[in-house]
Amino acid sequence: MHKEFLPDFRYIFANPFFITRRHLYRNIKDLSAHFGTGLLLDIGCGTKPYASMFPRVNYKGLDYRKSGTNQNPNADFLYDGGKFPLRPNTFDYALATEVLEHVFEPDYFVREISRILKPGGLLLLTVPFIWDEHEQPYDFGRYTSFGIKALLERNGFVIIEQRKTGGFIETLGQLFCTYLYYLLSKRRFVYRLSLPFLFAPIQLLTIVFEKLLPKNQGFYLDNILLCKKK
């Protein structure tokens, strides 16, 4: 797994997005315990960073087909943003991490996930609530906990478990690090020097203050849901 996805605290000195990645890793790892043997599809798989968390499944990846020769060598299947090139009722499990915000027609996308899953199949999905625009111009939406629940339920899923990652303080700290990243990352030497001496202290203090101060779960980083196809 690439270091930017790891929750080990030593990577706080090398990753300006450690807080959000740590929460995603921990929650995906925890919920992966619901996945037994069978066939899993990682939708928007990228480099398949979470594959090691699902050792008992036959792990396949689907990714968006880019123009020209810029294809993803890690993907087992490619699609054009429309219908998945897969048969109905094929997969036991589906995983979609930080993908839905890049989908222009979310209802159609969720119905496609439902279509390729077997009845009773599980979907583990993560999607941001608070985050900057990224992968421009292919960033189309943010979801409240109520909005993402409604989207999944009206398209054939039952929510088994729903979580939020990061509280008010951690979200503010992570967004400040994101601001600093865009400010400093183009100056390579300054950026590398700032990782241990600027980003890491900010994130450490943010994690400490999140634990000490009163909680507020109305402002958070990500929605994480475990769902079952009806």
N, C-alpha and C positions, 0 to 999 in steps of 0.2 A: 504494500500500500504506500502511496506517495505520502511524504512527511506532512504535507499540508492538511491531510485528513486525519492525522493521528492526534489523540488526546493527551499523550505523554507530556508532562509539564516542561520537559527540556525543550520542546518545540515552541514554547511561548517566546523563546529568544530568536526564533527564525520565521515566525508566522504572524503577520499583522492581523490575521483573521482567526486567531487561535480560539477565541471565545465561542464564536458561532460554530466552528468546526468541531470543537470539543463537545458541545451540546448535541450536534447532529450525530457524531460517532457514538456517543454514549447511548442515546435513545434508539438508534438503529440497531446497535449491538444488543440492547435489552429486548427489543421487540422481535429480533430475529429468532429468539427462542421458540416462537410460535410456528416457525417454518420447519417442517420435517423433510422427508425425502420427496422427490418429485421434480417437476420441470419449472424453472423460474425464468421470467423475462425481466431484465433490467432495461427499463424504457428511458431513452436518453442516456445510455450507459457511459458515454465518454471513455475514460480509461478503466472502467469497472473497479473503482476504488474500494467498494464494499464487498467484493466477491468473497473474500476470505471469511466474512462473517456468516456465510451460508454454506458450510462445508458439506452438508448432506444432500444438496440439490444439484441437479444438472443445470448449470448457470449459463444462460444465453443473454446476449445484449442486442438491443435495437437502438439505432441512432438515425438522426436526420441526414438525408443524402444532400451533401453540399455540392455546389457546382464545380465543374472542372475536375481536377485530380485530387482535391482536398477531401479525401474520404477518411473515415475512421477505421484503422486496421483492427481495432479491438472489437468492432461490432460484428455480430453473426448475421444480422439482418439490417438493411437500410430501407428507409421509406421517405416519401416526398412531402410529408406533413399532412397527408390525408389518411386514407385507409391503411391500416397495418397489413403488410404482406404475409398474413398468417391465418391459419384456419380457425374457425370458431371452436370454443371449448377445448383448447389445446393445453393450456398452462395451468399448473396448480397454484402458482404464485406470481405476483407482479411487484416490481419495485420501481418507484419513480421519485427520485430525489432531486429537488431544486430544478424541476423541469416545467411544471405547470404554468409558471409565470411567463414562459416563453411561447405559450400556446394561444393562438388568436381565437380559436373556437373551442373553449374548454369543455362544453357539453359533448360535442362530437368526440373529442379526445377521450373523455372518461367513458363514453359508451363503447369506444373501441377497446379500451382496457377490459371492460365488462365482457365484450364479445369474445375475446380470445381466452378469457379465464373459464375454467370449468365451474359448474354450479358449486357454490360453497368455497371457491378459491379465494385466497387472501391477497389483499393489496396493502403494501406499506408505502405511504406517500408523505413526502415533506415538501413544504412550499413556504416561501417567506411571507411575513406580514410587514416587517420593517426592514428595508434594505434599499441601497441606491439603485438607480437604473444601471443595468449591466448587459453586456453582449448586445449593445445598441446596433441596429434599431429593433432587435428581436426581444423586446421586453414589454409585455402587454398587460400585466395585471398584478395586483396584490390582494391577498385574501384575509379577511377577518376569520376568527374561529367559527363564526356563525355562517359566513358565506361559503367556506370550503365544505362544511358539514352539509349544507343544503345542496350544493353542487353534486356531491357524491351520492346523497340519498335519492335525489330525483333521477339519477342515472344508474340505478340498480345495485347500490351498495348499502350495507348495514354497518354503522360505525361500532367497532368493538372497543376501541380505546382512542382517546384524543388528548394530545398534550401540547403545551406551549413551551418554548425554550427561551431561557434568559428572561430576567425581569427588567424592570424599568432602568435600573442603574447599569446593568450589563449591556443593555441595548444602547444606552447613551455612550458608554465607553467604547463599544465596538464601532459605533458610527463615527466617533471622533477619530479612532484609528483608521477607519476607511478614508476619512477626509485627509489625514496625514499621509496615507499611502499615495493618494492621487497627487498630493503636493510634492512628495519627495521621491517617488519611485523612478522618475525620469533622470534623476541625478544618482547614478549607480553607487558611487562611493559614499555619498551622504546617506543614501537609503540603507546600505548594508551596515553602516555604523549606527544608524538609528534603530535597527531591529532590536539589539540587546539593551541599548541605553535610552530609548524613548518608547517604542511600542511595548516592550515587555513590562516595564514599570507601570505604564498606564493600564495594561490589561490585568496585571497582578492586583493593583489597587482597586480596579473595578470589581474583580471577583471578591475581594475582601469586603468592600462596602456593600455589595449585593447581599452578603450574608449578614452584615451587621445592621443595616437599615431596614425600616418597615417595607414589606412587600407590596408590589403593585403589578398585577398580571395583565393589566389592560394595554400595556406597551411592551412588546416582546419581539423576538427575532423571527422564530419559525413556528409554523403549525406542523405537527407530526400526527398522522392518523394511521391506525391499523383498521382495515375494513374487510368485510366479507361480501362476496357476490351473493345476491339473493338466489 
